[in-house]
Amino acid sequence: MPDPRPAARVTAITHALTPLRSYLELWDGLRLQPEVCDFVFGNPQEMPLPGFVDAIRRHAEPKDKDWFAYKRSESEAREVVAKSLREWRGLPFDPEDVALTPGAFGALEVAFRTLLDAGDEVLFSLPPWFLYEPMLLSVDAVPVKVRVRADDNDLDLDAIGSAIGPRTRAVIVNTPNNPTGRIYPPATLRALAELLTDASDRWGRPIWLISDEPYARLVFSDAQFHSPSAYYPYTLISYSYGKVLLTPGERIGWLALSPSIPDRESLRGAIEVSQIAAGWLFPNAVLQYALGDLERLSIDLPGLQAKRDRLAGDLSAVGYDLRVPDGTFYLWVRSPDPDDVAFCRRLADRGVLVLPGSICEAPGFFRISLTGSNDMIDRALPTFRRAAPEH
Ligand SMILES: Cc1ncc(COP(=O)(O)O)c(C=O)c1O
């Protein structure tokens, strides 16, 4: 018998995931050792919010025979999100514009499956969230990448304009940005909207803007969030509660259609069809019932900001080159060794785990997750200092 083989597309996906998977091996081997300071992913390093646990407990108790029946997007949960979006964004979101999904991951997958045909190009900026590329490859789309501006991590509109062509179907914008922490300013979003409108007219079909906003509520007090949906009509927003509640293992988020998209009824139906066909991509029942409670909760933002200021201040003082993030829970830092993987392995040998920039297609950088506890920061700072450019 010939060897069993996965589909050809899996080879390309495996290739795109190789840097992440080889680092995961190192991480898995070290992260549970005592005294390790783990700043690699947006994972909780402390116990969950009590309000989160109460909400899950409260809604786990069945109230009728359908409590754990198949769930699509529950109408109460849709209303919670639409109301919140109306107040937050000032746009007339209808509950029907909201699809409940297993996190932003699920929202992106549904958006890709709803909007993209095989061979369609989708543009995003580097350094990116490291899973856009494998997810696009899994729907046979073609990732097209441009770098953000080196001086301020803002979108490079000239590069985006040059990369758009007749096959461009969508542009992904992630703000607040993982990994750079940048929130794109109104002037950038306005210019991007003009560029996309011109290109859509030129090629005779709308170019979709997928606005990936899982960190939209993790904004520091010296910054302000601006959604691309306020500037460009053909926008879909993806969101996740896994960030603001720091519970990424409890999968709930949403995909919302901008109310500015004309004639969007058929798109609403197409989204639900895609969710069903993709393998019932809806969140579990209990999380949907709990959403009204979850919407009111947040991790300690002033505490997060204090961690940002302490780490950014201390690292800058010893010569690390970084831009203080506007939002998210990440610090994006230039590696003192151009070989960021070697640098991160040396930190790992001393019990400090961070993410090499190479995994986000940005060799020469590394990312620190501020979800690490204050105790971890205390213990890791001497190691960061010893590895510093000025040491
Ligand atoms: C930019 C970005 N988009 C989407 C996701 C997926 O979020 P979730 O796992 O909460 O669905 C992440 C997670 O890290 C992310 O950073």
The ligand as an ORCA input file, in Angstrom:
! r2SCAN-3c Opt
* xyz 0 1
  C      -4.575     39.435     16.300
  C      -5.288     38.217     16.782
  N      -6.373     37.821     16.128
  C      -7.070     36.748     16.532
  C      -6.662     36.004     17.630
  C      -7.469     34.832     18.074
  O      -8.081     35.125     19.305
  P      -8.870     33.993     20.110
  O      -7.895     32.874     20.372
  O      -9.267     34.632     21.390
  O      -9.976     33.554     19.273
  C      -5.510     36.385     18.326
  C      -5.025     35.589     19.463
  O      -3.925     35.738     19.936
  C      -4.811     37.529     17.903
  O      -3.725     37.967     18.540
*
